[in-house]
């Protein structure tokens, strides 16, 4: 039963390679192979579930786990003991293994990889088969089920594919800026091997955020709303907090169950709980006194994933952030202060004075001398 399911899945995955250009068909085939995988997993799981299982037979489930582990350990020993390959297994999990070929070229890697697959298949009874899938050149193995690298699936393939599993570039629990900065940093590492270029890129992105020049779209979180009755009393969940605020204005504005609620984190007074700094993106766009919390985004969202990758090669990413100049931006009065005092006519018109020399201008900053002689970065006020 399992053999038929797995053979069908293998056939579907082979079809995916033939129809890579057709994105619609490729996505449909990918959904089918994933469905077959889940069917195989559930079939195995039912044999081990003695309470809710439809086919309870613990011996079958235990034998699958035991034989899979035994087969993997035997394959690892074979690879490590065969001196002519010069290979070493650096990671093995359930039904796959990563083999390190130190100093080998792409051509040598494909040749030795095929030999390893054939040798391991020959030592196992039918239908057990080890399939040689791909070559990573280069690759970063972070932890179990978390790795990234430039993937080559065939020897004729000239341009590699950026392939990531389990890291923030493919996860949806953070904002888009984390994925973009991490992916660009990894590509710079793979293509140039130059840490100074990566440092310049990361610091440039930090300065954009600190100076308020970054796009708000890249810093929006979107978490799933599970319904008002699905949370525990007193739960501090951003999606729930925003929903409560929206309901005070309009009872019809509650999101659907499963809908993703967008939000951002803003600056607040020191000591305020993080849940009170959650705002909808439209509020930040409409209120000029609200600013994205650059410190939170850098220290809690963007730098930790980078540190997990680059600490493997002895790089302290947080030191790059601490080297940056601290910027204190002048902000207008808070909304409460504006609402509490009488308005003046100047509040309803844009200023015509240059903020640097106070001369009249139509361009925000006068083109006479301020634009042609900008202030150096060191002259900014530090916090």
C-alpha positions in Angstrom: 0.0 0.0 0.0 2.7 2.4 1.0 4.9 1.3 -2.0 2.2 2.3 -4.5 1.7 5.7 -2.9 5.4 6.4 -2.9 5.9 5.3 -6.5 3.0 7.5 -7.6 4.6 10.5 -5.7 7.9 9.8 -7.4 6.2 9.8 -10.8 4.5 13.2 -10.0 7.8 14.8 -8.8 9.5 13.6 -12.1 6.7 15.3 -14.0 7.3 18.6 -12.1 10.8 18.8 -13.6 9.4 18.4 -17.1 6.9 21.2 -16.7 8.9 23.8 -14.8 8.0 26.6 -17.2 4.3 26.2 -16.7 3.8 27.7 -13.3 0.1 26.8 -12.9 0.6 23.1 -13.8 3.8 23.0 -11.7 1.9 24.3 -8.6 -0.9 21.7 -9.2 1.6 18.9 -9.5 3.4 20.1 -6.3 0.1 20.0 -4.5 -0.5 16.5 -5.6 2.9 15.2 -4.6 2.4 16.8 -1.2 -1.0 15.2 -0.8 0.5 11.8 -1.6 3.2 12.4 1.0 0.6 13.2 3.6 -1.4 10.1 2.7 1.7 8.0 3.2 2.4 9.7 6.6 -1.2 9.2 7.8 -1.2 5.6 6.7 2.0 5.0 8.8 0.5 7.1 11.7 -2.7 5.1 11.8 -0.8 1.9 12.5 0.8 3.4 15.6 -2.3 5.2 16.9 -4.0 2.6 19.2 -6.8 4.9 20.4 -7.9 7.0 17.4 -6.3 4.8 14.7 -8.3 3.0 12.0 -5.6 0.3 11.6 -4.0 -0.1 15.0 -0.9 -2.3 14.8 2.0 -1.0 16.8 4.4 -3.6 15.4 4.0 -2.3 11.9 4.7 1.3 13.0 7.7 0.3 15.2 9.2 -1.8 12.4 9.0 1.1 9.9 10.8 3.5 12.3 13.4 0.9 13.3 14.2 -0.3 9.8 14.4 3.3 8.5 16.9 4.2 11.3 18.9 1.0 10.7 19.1 1.6 7.0 20.2 5.2 7.5 23.0 4.3 10.0 24.2 1.5 7.6 24.4 4.0 4.7 26.3 6.6 6.8 28.8 3.9 7.9 29.3 2.8 4.2 30.0 6.4 3.1 32.4 7.3 5.9 34.3 4.0 5.6 34.9 4.1 1.8 38.2 6.0 1.5 38.2 6.4 -2.3 35.2 8.9 -2.2 36.8 11.1 0.5 33.3 11.8 1.7 31.9 12.5 5.2 28.2 12.5 6.2 27.6 15.7 8.1 23.8 15.4 8.5 21.3 12.5 8.3 17.6 12.6 9.2 14.9 10.0 8.7 15.3 9.2 5.0 18.1 11.6 3.7 21.7 12.5 4.3 24.0 15.3 3.4 27.5 14.3 2.3 30.5 16.7 2.5 33.0 16.4 -0.4 35.8 18.7 0.7 37.5 20.5 -2.2 35.5 18.6 -4.9 34.3 20.4 -8.0 30.7 20.3 -9.2 31.5 17.6 -11.8 33.3 15.5 -9.2 30.4 15.9 -6.8 27.8 14.6 -9.3 30.0 11.7 -10.2 30.7 10.6 -6.6 27.1 11.3 -5.5 25.8 9.0 -8.2 28.3 6.3 -7.1 27.3 6.7 -3.4 23.6 6.3 -4.4 24.2 3.2 -6.4 26.4 1.6 -3.7 23.9 2.2 -0.9 21.0 1.0 -3.1 22.9 -2.2 -3.8 23.3 -3.0 -0.1 19.6 -2.8 0.6 16.7 -5.1 -0.5 14.1 -4.0 -3.0 12.2 -1.6 -2.9 14.6 0.4 -0.7 16.5 2.9 -2.9 18.7 5.9 -2.3 18.2 8.6 -4.8 20.8 11.2 -5.6 18.9 14.5 -5.7 21.1 17.6 -5.9 24.4 19.3 -5.2 24.7 22.4 -3.0 27.6 24.6 -3.9 28.0 26.4 -1.5 25.8 25.5 1.4 25.1 26.5 5.0 23.8 23.9 7.4 22.3 25.8 10.4 20.5 23.2 12.5 18.3 20.2 12.0 15.9 20.8 9.1 17.3 24.3 8.5 19.7 24.8 5.7 20.3 27.0 2.6 22.5 26.9 -0.4 22.9 27.2 -4.2 21.3 24.1 -5.7 22.3 22.2 -8.8 20.0 19.4 -9.9 21.8 18.4 -13.1 25.3 18.6 -14.3 24.3 20.7 -17.3 22.6 23.3 -15.1 24.7 26.5 -15.4 22.8 28.9 -13.0 22.2 27.7 -9.5 18.8 27.9 -7.7 18.7 29.6 -4.3 17.2 26.8 -2.1 16.3 27.3 1.6 14.5 25.1 4.1 13.3 26.1 7.5 15.0 29.5 7.7 13.4 32.9 7.7 13.6 33.4 3.9 10.8 30.8 3.5 8.8 31.3 6.8 5.8 33.5 7.2 6.0 34.4 10.9 8.0 37.6 10.4 7.9 40.7 8.2 9.1 40.8 4.6 12.2 42.9 5.5 13.7 40.0 7.4 13.3 37.6 4.5 14.7 40.1 1.9 17.7 41.2 4.0 18.6 37.6 5.0 18.3 36.3 1.4 20.3 39.2 -0.1 23.1 38.7 2.6 23.3 35.0 1.9 23.5 35.6 -1.9 26.3 38.1 -1.3 28.1 35.5 0.9 27.7 32.7 -1.7 28.7 34.9 -4.7 31.5 37.1 -3.4 32.7 35.5 -0.1 33.3 39.1 1.0 32.1 39.9 4.5 32.8 43.6 4.1 30.2 43.8 1.3 27.6 42.1 3.5 28.5 44.5 6.4 28.0 47.5 4.1 24.6 46.2 2.8 23.3 45.4 6.3 24.4 48.8 7.8 22.8 50.5 4.8 19.5 48.8 5.5 19.8 49.7 9.2 20.4 53.4 8.3 17.4 53.5 6.0 15.2 52.2 8.9 16.7 54.5 11.5 16.3 57.6 9.2 12.7 56.7 8.5 13.3 56.2 4.8 12.3 52.5 4.6 9.0 51.4 3.1 6.4 50.5 5.7 5.2 47.6 3.5 8.4 45.7 4.3 7.8 45.9 8.1 4.2 44.7 8.3 3.5 41.5 10.3 0.4 39.5 9.4 -0.7 37.0 12.0 -3.7 34.7 11.8 -6.9 35.6 13.8 -8.4 32.5 15.5 -11.7 34.0 16.7 -12.4 35.9 19.9 -13.4 32.7 21.8 -10.3 30.8 20.8 -7.9 32.8 23.0 -7.3 32.4 26.7 -8.4 35.2 29.0 -5.7 37.9 29.2 -3.9 36.7 26.1 -1.5 39.3 24.7 -1.9 38.6 20.9 -1.5 41.4 18.4 -4.3 40.2 16.2 -6.7 40.0 19.1 -5.6 43.4 20.5 -6.2 45.1 17.2 -9.5 43.4 16.7 -10.7 44.7 20.1 -9.8 48.2 19.1 -11.6 47.9 15.8 -14.7 46.6 17.4 -15.0 49.7 19.7 -15.5 51.7 16.5 -17.4 49.3 14.3 -18.9 45.9 15.4 -18.8 44.7 11.8 -15.1 45.1 11.5 -14.1 41.8 13.2 -11.8 39.7 10.9 -12.9 36.3 9.8 -11.5 33.2 11.5 -8.2 32.3 9.7 -7.8 35.8 8.2 -4.4 37.4 8.6 -4.4 40.7 10.5 -1.6 43.2 9.5 0.2 45.3 12.1 3.4 47.2 12.8 5.4 48.1 15.9 5.9 51.8 16.8 8.0 53.7 19.2 6.6 54.3 22.7 7.7 55.6 26.1 10.3 53.4 27.8 8.9 50.5 29.9 5.6 50.3 27.9 4.7 46.6 27.2 5.2 45.6 23.5 1.5 44.8 23.1 0.7 48.5 23.6 3.0 49.4 20.7 1.0 47.5 18.1 -0.7 49.6 15.5 -2.5 49.0 12.2 -0.4 50.2 9.2 -3.1 52.7 8.2 -2.8 54.4 11.6 0.9 55.0 11.1 0.3 56.4 7.6 -2.4 58.8 8.9 -0.6 60.0 12.0 2.7 61.7 11.5 3.6 61.4 15.2 3.8 57.6 15.0 7.1 56.1 13.8 8.3 52.5 13.2 10.3 51.2 16.1 13.6 50.8 14.3 15.3 49.5 17.5 12.8 46.7 17.9 12.9 45.7 14.2 16.7 45.6 14.1 17.5 43.9 17.4 14.6 41.5 17.6 13.7 40.7 14.0 16.4 41.4 11.4 19.7 40.8 13.2 18.9 37.5 15.1 18.4 35.4 11.9 21.5 36.9 10.4 23.5 36.1 13.6 22.3 32.5 13.6 23.8 32.1 10.1 27.0 34.3 10.3 28.0 33.2 13.8 28.8 29.8 12.2 31.8 31.5 10.5 32.7 33.7 13.5 31.0 37.0 12.5 29.3 39.2 15.2 26.4 40.8 13.3 25.3 42.9 16.3 28.6 44.7 16.4 27.8 46.1 12.9 24.6 47.6 14.3 26.4 49.1 17.4 28.9 50.9 15.1 26.1 52.9 13.5 25.6 56.6 14.5 22.5 57.1 16.6 19.9 59.5 15.1 17.4 61.6 17.0 14.7 62.7 14.6 12.7 65.9 15.4 9.0 65.0 15.6 5.9 67.1 15.9 3.8 67.3 19.0 1.7 64.4 20.0 -1.9 64.1 18.9 -3.2 64.8 22.5 -1.2 68.0 22.7 -2.5 69.2 19.3 -6.1 68.3 20.1 -5.8 70.0 23.5 -4.9 73.5 22.2 -6.6 75.8 19.8 -5.5 75.5 16.2 -3.8 78.2 14.2 -4.0 78.9 10.5 -0.4 77.8 10.0 -1.2 74.2 11.0 -3.4 73.8 7.9 -0.8 74.9 5.3 2.6 73.5 4.4 5.6 75.7 5.4 7.4 77.7 2.8 10.6 78.1 4.9 13.8 76.0 4.5 14.3 74.0 7.7 18.1 74.6 7.5 18.5 78.4 6.8 14.9 79.5 7.2 14.7 81.2 3.8 11.6 81.1 1.7 11.5 78.2 -0.8 9.1 76.2 -2.9 11.1 72.9 -2.7 11.2 71.9 0.9 15.0 72.6 1.2 16.3 75.6 -0.6 18.5 75.0 -3.7 20.7 78.0 -3.0 23.2 76.5 -0.7 21.6 73.8 1.5 21.1 71.2 -1.2 24.5 71.8 -2.8 26.3 71.7 0.6 24.6 69.0 2.7 25.5 68.7 6.4 27.9 65.8 7.2 26.6 62.8 9.0 28.7 63.5 12.1 26.8 66.8 12.6 23.6 65.0 13.4 22.3 65.1 17.0 23.0 61.9 18.8 20.8 60.3 21.4 
